[in-house]
Amino acid sequence: MNLVRALSRWAEHKSSWFVLFASAAALEIAALYFQYGMGLEPCIMCIYQRTAMYGIVLAALVVLIVNNGLTRLLGFAGWAVSSAWGYMLATEHLEILNAKNPFFASCGIVPNFPEWLQLHEWLPAVFAAKGDCMEDSWQFMSMGMAEWMQILFAAYFIVFVIVFACRLLDKKPF
């Protein structure tokens, strides 16, 4: 029970939200390095996954700016939704890559952001999709980018579930 209480209490500290913020921001910086340093152009699915990762960055940033019960609740919600959404996007990207008939497995070219959030027009250097969803040349430990993103988003979601469950077991308001 001490571990549950410790994890629950750590969620009240800015340091825990900074770890979440810094890890997601580091992954965003890595994505930009892959794009501009290594010349790996992001596809539409990559851009959507990038957006989900920015959701985690923003969820943590809200709590870093103002740390109270309401912002922690918003931070938890943003963290949960963004990590689950990112996992689903990475899974969909893997399905496209592993399709039996690649002729029918394709994705769009222009991101389908809401009319009020045209990120690909506002920040094309970060959110423009210039790559091909079937491009999977980068490998690390025999896994491609989509597989690694699936693992990363799953890890973010698992950590969310553990921390959130500890908060509930410790009967702490957010």
Summary of the structure (lengths in Angstrom):
residues: 174
radius of gyration: 17.5
end to end distance: 18.9
largest distance: 54.5
contacts: 514
relative contact order: 0.18
helix: 67%
strand: 2%
